[in-house]
Amino acid sequence: MQIMIVTDSSSDLPLSYVKKHSNNLEVLGMPVMVSGQEYIDDLGEKFSHDFFYEEMAKGTMPKTSQINVMTFYECFERLAKQDKEILYLGLSSGLSGTFNNAVLAKNMLLEEYPKTKIKVVDSVAASIGLGVLIYCLIQKVEHDNANLKELVEYLEKEKLRANHWFVVDDLIHLKNGGRIPATMAYVGTMLNVKPLLSMDYSGKLETFGKVRGKTRACKYILEKISEHLQDSQEIIIIGHANAPEDVKYLVEELKKTQKSNPIILTCLSATIASHVGPGMLAVAFMGGNPRESK
């Protein structure tokens, strides 16, 4: 039976990658509210990145919603009727109730179609960290002919190796999302402080430090890559929220030390950028050991 990996738009994979691997990959878009209008995040295909970031530049504060149970159920049912085995891996349960909705939909599906092979796994990951895990699953399906059981075993054993390193440029969005106090956001903005974020073992954001200026933040990210990336063949995904110059600098510096690692560049989806604001820079890769956690 054919395996279909289902994820959501928070995985931040490039639209071109998703289309290339559409035989084994489906991305469900999260709802995003912009200036009172609801859009479905489709990785920039119709709900364009240019429009989204232009709205943010005007001061718009977008809001996101969970993918509801029925959206999951309709997707799972359609795939079940096509006799496909299903693996859902989406945004961490530590950040969203979307995972729980997927579990409810799976249970509903099995009541109607008890023979369906379906697994729902908590990624404890977000953004391009989730994207790295999806990339690895696609490689295993398309190149190693892995079955559903093997994919789930791989995730449960290796998912904590997914390294996420984020530097946030706009603290106001973190404040609005309740991630940092208002005083810290305003003072940090005045002092040009950039918080350095990662994901803990439970799939929640945690702050690893703060530096002044984007250049220092980029150097911190480069240090973390050098420290944790052991395999010269592992993919590195670099994501940005409308910050192409920062990406250019990071890639140039990376090539000085990680010369053979393949790199995927991607613009962060509206799903993620709604919470972190423009200017965010992120890298993700599979490290040699479980990621750091305080």
HELIX and SHEET records of a PDB file:
HELIX    1   1 SER A    9  SER A   11  5                                   3    
HELIX    2   2 LEU A   15  LYS A   20  1                                   6    
HELIX    3   3 HIS A   49  ALA A   57  1                                   9    
HELIX    4   4 VAL A   69  LYS A   81  1                                  13    
HELIX    5   5 THR A   98  GLU A  112  1                                  15    
HELIX    6   6 SER A  127  ASP A  144  1                                  18    
HELIX    7   7 LEU A  148  GLU A  158  1                                  11    
HELIX    8   8 LYS A  159  ARG A  161  5                                   3    
HELIX    9   9 LEU A  171  ASN A  176  1                                   6    
HELIX   10  10 ALA A  182  MET A  190  1                                   9    
HELIX   11  11 LYS A  214  HIS A  228  1                                  15    
HELIX   12  12 PRO A  244  THR A  257  1                                  14    
HELIX   13  13 ALA A  270  VAL A  276  1                                   7    
SHEET    1   A 4 LEU A  25  LEU A  28  0                                        
SHEET    2   A 4 ILE A   3  ASP A   8  1                                        
SHEET    3   A 4 GLU A  85  GLY A  90  1                                        
SHEET    4   A 4 ILE A 118  ASP A 122  1                                        
SHEET    1   B 3 GLN A  37  ILE A  40  0                                        
SHEET    2   B 3 PRO A  31  VAL A  34 -1                                        
SHEET    3   B 3 LYS A  63  THR A  64 -1                                        
SHEET    1   C 6 LEU A 205  ARG A 212  0                                        
SHEET    2   C 6 VAL A 193  MET A 199 -1                                        
SHEET    3   C 6 ALA A 162  VAL A 167 -1                                        
SHEET    4   C 6 LEU A 281  MET A 286 -1                                        
SHEET    5   C 6 ILE A 236  HIS A 240 -1                                        
SHEET    6   C 6 ILE A 263  CYS A 267  1                                        
END                                                                             
